[in-house]
């Protein structure tokens, strides 16, 4: 099972096993990691699962689809590596994947 690292805005790290096929958001919610609320439940209808992808991983992810781009407009403190974690599916290739959580979502 791939390990995903979530880093809270204060630097606290959580490394959890996330099943293949789950989203990065689901991994956070099911492991009670603070900073990802997922108000819409993963339907890409809000921005409460906003994360910053570690730059080493940005090129390894599929491109954002139009709906994700639209929803990111509602997120605070956007950065070049901002993504919605509900739109990132966990694959074997994402073992070690790292995201930081925005301060605005703590």
Buried (B, 14 or more C-beta within 10 A) or exposed (E): EBBBBBBBBEEEEBEBEBEEEBBBBBBBBEBEBBBBBBEBEBEBBBBBBBBBBBEEBEEEBEEBEEEBEEBBEEBEEBBEBBBBBBBBBBEEEBEEBBBBBBEEBE
